[in-house]
Structures are given as C-alpha cells and as structure tokens.
C-alpha cells in the first residue's frame, strides 16, 4: 500500500507542478498519506467565474487506487499502470459501476 501511495503522490506532485504555471488560477496540491487522499484543486478566478474545487482526486484504500475525479488531459489509469500499479488494482471510480467492467481496469 505504501508503494501505491508513493506512486500516486509522485504523479500528483508532477501534474501539480506543471499546472502551477496557469495564469488565472492557483493549483493547490493536497497530499494526505495517513488517509490516502491525493488532490489537485483549482482556486481563483477566470474572468467573472470563480474557480474552486478538485480537478484530480485519487485515493489509495484497501489495496486499491480509486480515481474519483480526473479533469486533466492525462489518462490517469494508464499513467498509474505504467508507473507500476496493476490494472486490477485501479478503479475508475468516476465511472458508473455498471460501465467499469468495460474500462480494462478493476470494477471495485
């Protein structure tokens, strides 16, 4: 489980550093190793619209890596798999449970 947390944390930090170059908003990188939550949040303004909320949220729990939210251009499931997490341990939790069996990743 610690290995999965390290992989997820490193990926979140890499993506977060790239996204910090955004002009109109701030990227907040949130890592919680104790509870296994890793998030990237947008904070700021885009013209007259408030930006606030997670755009990437990955959780490591019970030997699984759950992708709760992916608002990036990166296919997080494939990236996590390439970094050493088994496909059967990656759950695309943002998809309906009935559709997960067609994703090539874990159902739950």
Helices and strands as residue ranges (DSSP letters): H 2-19, E 25-32, E 37-46, E 49-61, E 64-70, H 76-82, G 87-89, E 90-91, H 97-100
